[in-house]
Amino acid sequence: TLSRQILDLEEELGVQLFVRGRHSLKLTDPGALLLSEAKEIIRRCDSLRDLVKQENDDITGSLTIGYQGFLDTTLMYRALKSVSRKNPHVDFSLSRGSSSELTHHLLFDKQDVIFTVYACVESLPNVEYIKLQKNQLHIAIPDSHRLSGHKSVHMKELANESFIMLDRKVSPVTVDYSTGLCTNNGFSPNVSCYVDDVETALFMVGSGKGITFVFSKISASNLDDIKILSLEGIEPNHELDFVMAYKKANTNPIIPLFISEVLASNESQYTSD
């Protein structure tokens, strides 16, 4: 059957594809050319099948994500939920870290995407970033605090307060900035304790252990006994803006998928706000 098909092909093409011996079979020059082209045709057909299959099947893959615990993670979780719902076979790995840990992991391909503040990634080589939110410092106080009836407060009114501060190793940029605000207003903050994340800080504020700096997008609506006030007379600091960063050279196909969902979630959040 195979010999018959080869003869039919030779007749159709008008060339001899094989030199036939009694115990051997050798390609002619046209036969060798046809073989090379046929292999390419088969490869392209296989690629086309895989492409079509991928469009119809669930996308598979994995994405490693790093984030800083004092930032608002609402956008990140919204995007994760959306990608997981649409592509249940995509796996995610999440880890919280300091700014230096996250940038190191990004540069050395230990994480695909990181969520951090602008100052931490603006000068990194071969790294792209997308600004997600503008951040300003606010202050969280217990609702039993003497200032709980206010919507805003001037820094000078906080000179005698006990502060719960973020550990400097977690994010030197934000700690230095908040400490600088105190110094510029004539006092050095009286720090009662240092913490690694905003959840711990807010818990301690609610327990009456002091007050703490938080970013403007952090919500205390789900926490009892806490009120968040804006700070008067503070100039916007774009170094604190919330960003998502990734390496240009990273070819992980899940990255653009995840970025698309983050941007959609961000747009939705601003619309709802």
C-alpha positions in Angstrom: 0.0 0.0 0.0 2.8 2.4 0.9 4.6 1.7 -2.4 1.5 2.3 -4.3 1.0 5.7 -2.6 4.6 6.7 -3.4 4.2 5.8 -7.0 1.0 7.8 -7.2 2.7 10.8 -5.6 5.6 10.5 -8.1 3.1 10.4 -10.9 1.2 13.4 -9.6 4.4 15.5 -9.1 6.0 14.3 -12.3 9.4 13.5 -10.6 11.1 10.4 -9.3 11.4 10.6 -5.5 13.4 7.4 -4.9 16.2 5.4 -6.6 15.1 1.8 -6.1 17.7 -1.0 -5.8 17.1 -4.7 -5.2 17.8 -4.3 -1.5 17.9 -0.5 -1.1 15.9 2.7 -1.4 17.6 6.1 -1.8 16.1 9.6 -2.0 16.7 11.5 -5.2 17.4 15.3 -5.0 13.7 16.2 -5.5 12.8 13.5 -3.0 15.1 15.0 -0.4 13.6 18.5 -1.0 10.1 17.1 -0.7 11.1 15.4 2.6 12.4 18.6 4.1 9.3 20.5 3.1 7.0 17.8 4.3 8.6 17.8 7.7 8.0 21.5 8.0 4.4 21.1 6.9 3.8 18.5 9.5 5.5 20.6 12.2 3.3 23.6 11.3 0.1 21.4 11.3 1.1 20.2 14.8 1.6 23.7 16.0 -1.7 24.8 14.6 -3.4 22.0 16.4 -1.8 22.9 19.7 -2.7 26.5 19.2 -6.4 25.7 18.5 -6.4 23.3 21.4 -5.0 25.9 23.8 -7.7 28.3 22.8 -10.4 25.8 23.6 -8.8 24.1 26.7 -8.0 25.5 30.1 -4.6 27.4 30.1 -2.1 25.7 32.4 1.0 27.2 34.1 2.1 28.8 37.3 2.9 32.3 38.6 5.0 33.3 41.6 3.9 36.5 43.3 5.6 38.6 46.1 4.0 41.4 48.0 4.5 43.7 51.0 2.2 43.1 53.9 1.6 46.8 54.8 0.0 47.5 51.4 -3.6 47.2 50.3 -3.7 43.7 48.7 -7.3 44.0 47.4 -6.3 44.4 43.8 -4.0 41.4 43.9 -6.6 39.1 45.4 -9.3 40.3 43.0 -7.0 39.5 40.1 -6.1 36.1 41.5 -9.7 35.2 42.0 -10.6 36.2 38.5 -7.7 34.3 36.8 -8.4 31.2 38.9 -12.1 31.3 38.0 -11.4 31.6 34.3 -8.4 29.3 34.3 -8.7 26.7 37.1 -5.5 24.9 36.0 -3.2 27.9 36.6 -1.3 27.7 39.9 -0.2 30.6 42.1 2.5 30.9 44.7 2.2 33.8 47.1 4.9 35.1 49.6 5.2 38.2 51.7 8.5 39.9 52.0 10.5 43.0 52.7 11.2 45.5 49.8 14.8 44.2 49.5 13.7 40.6 49.5 11.1 41.2 46.8 13.4 43.1 44.5 16.1 40.5 44.9 13.6 37.7 44.1 12.3 39.6 41.0 15.8 40.3 39.6 16.9 36.7 40.1 13.7 35.1 38.7 12.5 33.7 42.0 9.3 35.6 41.6 7.4 36.6 38.4 5.5 39.6 39.7 5.9 41.8 42.9 3.6 44.3 44.5 5.5 47.1 46.2 6.0 50.9 46.3 7.4 52.8 43.4 10.6 53.9 45.1 11.7 50.2 45.3 11.5 49.5 41.6 12.0 52.8 39.8 15.7 52.3 39.2 15.8 48.5 38.7 17.3 47.5 35.4 15.1 45.7 32.8 12.1 45.9 35.1 8.7 47.1 34.0 6.1 48.5 36.5 2.5 49.6 36.4 1.3 52.2 38.8 -1.9 51.0 40.5 -2.7 53.5 43.2 -1.6 56.8 44.6 -0.7 56.4 48.3 -0.8 59.0 51.0 -0.1 58.4 54.7 -3.0 58.4 57.1 -3.1 57.7 60.8 -5.1 55.0 62.5 -6.3 55.6 66.0 -8.6 53.8 68.5 -12.2 55.1 68.3 -11.9 55.9 72.0 -9.1 58.4 71.2 -9.4 62.1 72.0 -9.3 62.8 68.2 -11.8 60.2 67.1 -14.4 63.0 66.4 -12.1 64.5 63.7 -11.8 63.5 60.0 -8.2 64.8 59.8 -5.4 65.8 62.1 -2.2 67.8 61.9 1.1 66.0 62.6 1.9 68.4 65.5 -1.1 67.2 67.4 0.5 63.7 67.5 3.7 64.7 69.3 2.9 63.1 72.6 1.3 59.9 71.1 2.7 56.4 71.3 3.4 55.0 67.8 3.2 51.5 66.5 5.7 51.5 63.7 6.6 49.2 60.8 10.0 47.6 61.2 12.5 49.5 59.1 13.8 46.3 57.4 10.3 45.6 56.0 10.3 48.9 54.0 12.9 51.6 54.7 11.3 54.0 52.3 8.0 54.2 54.2 9.5 54.1 57.6 12.0 56.9 56.8 9.2 59.0 55.3 6.9 58.7 58.2 9.7 59.3 60.7 10.7 62.3 58.7 7.1 63.7 58.9 7.4 63.6 62.7 10.8 65.2 62.7 9.7 68.0 60.3 6.9 68.8 62.7 9.2 69.2 65.7 9.2 65.8 67.5 10.7 62.4 67.4 8.1 59.6 67.4 7.7 57.7 70.7 7.6 54.2 69.4 6.0 51.6 71.7 6.6 48.6 69.4 7.7 47.6 65.9 5.6 45.2 63.7 6.1 43.5 60.3 2.7 44.1 58.7 -0.4 46.4 58.8 -2.7 43.7 60.2 -0.7 43.4 63.4 -0.4 47.2 63.7 -4.1 47.7 63.3 -4.8 44.9 65.8 -2.6 46.7 68.4 -4.3 50.0 67.7 -7.7 48.5 68.3 -6.3 47.1 71.5 -5.4 50.6 72.7 -1.6 50.1 72.4 -1.0 53.2 70.3 -1.6 54.8 66.9 0.0 53.9 63.6 0.6 55.2 60.1 -1.3 53.5 57.3 -1.7 54.1 53.6 -4.8 55.9 52.3 -6.1 52.8 50.5 -6.1 50.7 53.7 -9.6 50.2 55.0 -10.5 49.7 58.7 -14.2 49.1 57.9 -13.9 45.5 58.8 -12.1 46.2 62.1 -13.8 47.2 65.3 -12.7 50.1 67.5 -10.5 51.8 64.8 -10.8 55.1 63.0 -8.5 56.3 60.2 -7.8 60.1 59.8 -6.1 61.9 57.0 -3.1 64.0 57.8 -3.2 67.7 57.2 -0.5 69.7 55.3 1.3 66.7 53.7 2.5 67.0 50.1 1.9 64.0 47.9 4.9 61.6 47.7 4.9 59.6 44.5 7.6 57.3 45.8 5.0 55.7 48.0 2.6 54.9 45.0 1.5 51.3 44.8 3.0 49.5 41.8 3.1 46.0 40.3 6.5 45.1 38.7 7.8 42.3 36.5 10.9 41.7 34.3 10.8 42.5 30.6 12.6 39.3 29.7 10.3 37.0 31.6 8.5 34.9 29.0 6.0 33.3 31.4 2.7 33.4 29.5 0.7 33.8 32.7 2.2 37.2 33.4 0.3 39.1 30.7 -2.8 37.2 31.7 -2.5 38.3 35.3 -1.6 41.9 34.4 -4.7 42.1 32.3 -6.9 41.0 35.3 -5.1 43.4 37.7 -5.7 46.3 35.3 -9.3 45.3 34.9 -9.7 45.1 38.7 -8.0 48.4 39.2 -10.3 50.1 36.7 -13.3 48.5 38.3 -12.2 49.7 41.7 -11.8 53.3 40.6 -15.2 53.2 38.9 -16.9 51.9 42.1 -15.0 54.5 44.1 
